[in-house]
Amino acid sequence: MLAAAEASMDAAAQDDGERARNRAKLYAPPTGAQGPRRPGARPAGRGMSLDQAQALMAAVATEDAQVTGGRNG
């Protein structure tokens, strides 16, 4: 499908410069597309840091101990 679109755009182009611009538009990434990210990176504003996760786990463990009365299992 891209080949047909490219051929149609090439046929309508006036010169090589216009052909190159058309080809760049045709094969450009979609608007708003993000580039490659680092492995393990998380999007901005989402998730929590390791320190926050550990603090949450400690709070849950404390609350669990209070609710169960210190019984384990």
PASEBA-1860 file (N, C-alpha, C; in nm, 3 decimals):
! residues 73
1> MLAAAEAS> 0.081/-0.118/0.000/0.000/0.000/0.000/0.087/0.125/0.000 ~ 0.196/0.122/0.075/0.286/0.238/0.074/0.350/0.256/-0.062 ~ 0.381/0.144/-0.128/0.444/0.154/-0.260/0.350/0.222/-0.358 ~ 0.220/0.191/-0.353/0.123/0.254/-0.443/0.112/0.403/-0.411 ~ 0.109/0.437/-0.284/0.101/0.578/-0.245/0.226/0.653/-0.289 ~ 0.340/0.589/-0.272/0.466/0.652/-0.313/0.469/0.673/-0.463 ~ 0.427/0.574/-0.540/0.426/0.586/-0.686/0.332/0.697/-0.731 ~ 0.216/0.707/-0.668/0.120/0.811/-0.702/0.176/0.950/-0.670
9> MDAAAQDD> 0.239/0.961/-0.554/0.297/1.090/-0.515/0.415/1.127/-0.606 ~ 0.495/1.027/-0.645/0.608/1.053/-0.735/0.559/1.101/-0.871 ~ 0.451/1.043/-0.918/0.398/1.082/-1.049/0.347/1.225/-1.048 ~ 0.292/1.270/-0.935/0.237/1.404/-0.925/0.343/1.510/-0.892 ~ 0.461/1.468/-0.849/0.565/1.562/-0.809/0.623/1.635/-0.930 ~ 0.662/1.760/-0.909/0.718/1.842/-1.015/0.868/1.819/-1.035 ~ 0.940/1.792/-0.924/1.085/1.776/-0.933/1.135/1.678/-0.826 ~ 1.266/1.653/-0.827/1.324/1.557/-0.733/1.310/1.605/-0.588
17> GERARNRA> 1.319/1.734/-0.565/1.306/1.788/-0.430/1.168/1.761/-0.373 ~ 1.067/1.779/-0.456/0.930/1.753/-0.411/0.910/1.603/-0.386 ~ 0.970/1.520/-0.469/0.962/1.376/-0.448/1.025/1.337/-0.313 ~ 1.138/1.397/-0.283/1.207/1.367/-0.157/1.122/1.413/-0.038 ~ 1.061/1.532/-0.048/0.976/1.581/0.061/0.854/1.491/0.080 ~ 0.794/1.449/-0.032/0.678/1.360/-0.024/0.715/1.227/0.041 ~ 0.830/1.174/0.003/0.875/1.046/0.059/0.903/1.060/0.209 ~ 0.960/1.174/0.250/0.988/1.198/0.392/0.857/1.205/0.471
25> KLYAPPTG> 0.755/1.270/0.415/0.625/1.277/0.482/0.560/1.139/0.490 ~ 0.571/1.064/0.382/0.507/0.933/0.376/0.564/0.837/0.479 ~ 0.695/0.838/0.497/0.761/0.743/0.587/0.794/0.801/0.724 ~ 0.747/0.922/0.754/0.772/0.983/0.885/0.691/0.910/0.992 ~ 0.743/0.903/1.114/0.666/0.840/1.222/0.541/0.922/1.250 ~ 0.436/0.860/1.303/0.312/0.932/1.332/0.337/1.046/1.430 ~ 0.255/1.149/1.422/0.265/1.262/1.512/0.243/1.214/1.655 ~ 0.329/1.255/1.745/0.318/1.215/1.884/0.388/1.084/1.915
33> AQGPRRPG> 0.447/1.021/1.815/0.518/0.895/1.839/0.644/0.923/1.920 ~ 0.674/0.833/2.010/0.793/0.849/2.092/0.905/0.764/2.037 ~ 1.024/0.811/2.054/1.141/0.735/2.011/1.169/0.620/2.106 ~ 1.272/0.545/2.078/1.304/0.432/2.166/1.342/0.482/2.306 ~ 1.302/0.404/2.406/1.332/0.440/2.544/1.439/0.347/2.598 ~ 1.498/0.390/2.708/1.597/0.305/2.775/1.527/0.182/2.830 ~ 1.596/0.069/2.831/1.535/-0.048/2.893/1.509/-0.022/3.041 ~ 1.391/-0.057/3.087/1.357/-0.038/3.227/1.306/0.102/3.259
41> ARPAGRGM> 1.307/0.192/3.162/1.259/0.327/3.189/1.107/0.325/3.195 ~ 1.052/0.410/3.280/0.906/0.417/3.287/0.864/0.557/3.244 ~ 0.745/0.570/3.189/0.698/0.701/3.145/0.693/0.800/3.260 ~ 0.715/0.926/3.230/0.714/1.030/3.332/0.578/1.039/3.398 ~ 0.577/1.053/3.530/0.453/1.070/3.601/0.380/0.941/3.633 ~ 0.441/0.828/3.605/0.374/0.700/3.632/0.465/0.613/3.718 ~ 0.402/0.530/3.797/0.478/0.437/3.879/0.535/0.504/4.002 ~ 0.620/0.430/4.072/0.682/0.484/4.192/0.827/0.440/4.197
49> SLDQAQAL> 0.903/0.514/4.274/1.045/0.482/4.288/1.062/0.362/4.380 ~ 1.181/0.308/4.386/1.211/0.196/4.473/1.190/0.234/4.619 ~ 1.232/0.354/4.657/1.213/0.399/4.795/1.065/0.408/4.831 ~ 0.984/0.458/4.738/0.841/0.468/4.763/0.778/0.329/4.777 ~ 0.820/0.236/4.694/0.767/0.099/4.700/0.805/0.033/4.832 ~ 0.928/0.052/4.878/0.970/-0.007/5.004/0.895/0.054/5.122 ~ 0.871/0.184/5.117/0.795/0.250/5.224/0.652/0.199/5.226 ~ 0.593/0.179/5.111/0.457/0.127/5.103/0.450/-0.016/5.158
57> MAAVATED> 0.548/-0.099/5.122/0.551/-0.236/5.173/0.566/-0.238/5.325 ~ 0.648/-0.150/5.380/0.666/-0.142/5.525/0.536/-0.099/5.593 ~ 0.466/-0.002/5.534/0.339/0.044/5.590/0.235/-0.067/5.587 ~ 0.230/-0.142/5.479/0.135/-0.252/5.467/0.169/-0.361/5.568 ~ 0.295/-0.391/5.585/0.336/-0.493/5.683/0.300/-0.451/5.824 ~ 0.317/-0.323/5.855/0.282/-0.272/5.987/0.131/-0.282/6.010 ~ 0.054/-0.241/5.910/-0.091/-0.248/5.921/-0.138/-0.393/5.932 ~ -0.076/-0.482/5.857/-0.111/-0.623/5.863/-0.083/-0.680/6.001
65> AQVTGGRN> 0.029/-0.643/6.060/0.063/-0.690/6.195/-0.038/-0.641/6.298 ~ -0.086/-0.518/6.281/-0.185/-0.464/6.373/-0.320/-0.536/6.358 ~ -0.358/-0.564/6.236/-0.487/-0.627/6.209/-0.487/-0.773/6.256 ~ -0.380/-0.844/6.232/-0.375/-0.985/6.269/-0.331/-1.005/6.413 ~ -0.298/-0.901/6.480/-0.256/-0.912/6.619/-0.121/-0.979/6.634 ~ -0.037/-0.968/6.533/0.095/-1.027/6.541/0.099/-1.174/6.503 ~ -0.020/-1.234/6.477/-0.022/-1.374/6.434/0.034/-1.384/6.293 ~ 0.102/-1.489/6.266/0.160/-1.506/6.133/0.104/-1.636/6.076
73> G> 0.028/-1.627/5.968/-0.022/-1.744/5.898/-0.144/-1.793/5.958
END
